[in-house]
Amino acid sequence: MKILKAKTAGFCFGVDRAVKLTYQLAEEGHKVATLGPLIHNPQCVADLESKGVVTAAGLEDVPDGYEVVIRSHGVGADVYSAIAEKGLVLHDATCPFVAKIHRIAKRASDEGKTLLVAGDKTHPEVQGIVGHTKGEVFVFADLDELKAWQGPKNGQNGIIVVAQTTFQVTKWLECTNFIKKDYTNAEIFDTICNATWTRQQEAEDLSRKCDLMVVIGGHHSSNTQKLVKVAEKHTKAVTVETAKELRPEWFEGVDTVAVTAGASTPSSIIEEVLNSMSEEIREEMSFAEMFAESEA
Ligand code: F3S
């Protein structure tokens, strides 16, 4: 059995930046609280907590004397105001690509335009984006939801369209093609992150070459779940948070397995999964197969 590993697997730029900043603050002795789990990876969050970093659900949960870290997903304008009002020290790890969407959202509001956001309305990144406009906003998860929208037609103040950075590329194209036909005055900003796009592309390419795709990432990580959806179009795909979740039966009859990982997956976990997969494979192979493999 062959194992193909995606080159793009693991931390993206924004997550890497947020994780490094938080570890550095903890090492320097700062007492810090992150607003929500720093990344969608429980193992990494637990490690940070063992170093004294507190995960606060909201500003009201930040213990006295603690500084605040805003994670890469970003937050709405009201959270910045509340931090300033409370006089808290702020370390802003909002990914610069997300901060750019905040500026676009604010412009929509300043210009009285409607903001359309392609994304998951329950995701903190989308809630943060929505929190930077005071005007009309509509969040849609797919073309069906967009079609159901009874929004302003041409001749109104105008429409600005953005996407959650991890939105699925194929869905975005479907939706923007529709918008271009129905709302000719719409300004469309493709804010899907390059890291997401290349990761999804590579997952799709690899999924065509394998019998099984193992996606490593948090079960609550949206970009991990999107990789699974992309891979499922062409092959069987499974998701694991750690090596312990690998099941031997998944590998039965599989010739080629491909491995990729979400943007919040530390390289140590990817290595661990790859190592235990090779052990699993070795155990499953007969002596004859192992001999054939070593001859190859
Ligand atoms: Fe930023 Fe893209 Fe990662 S938006 S947080 S670099 S997926």
Boltz pocket constraint, residues with backbone or C-beta under 6 A from the ligand:
constraints:
  - pocket:
      binder: B
      contacts: [[A, 12], [A, 13], [A, 14], [A, 15], [A, 72], [A, 73], [A, 95], [A, 96], [A, 97], [A, 98], [A, 165], [A, 193], [A, 194], [A, 195], [A, 196], [A, 263]]
      max_distance: 6.0
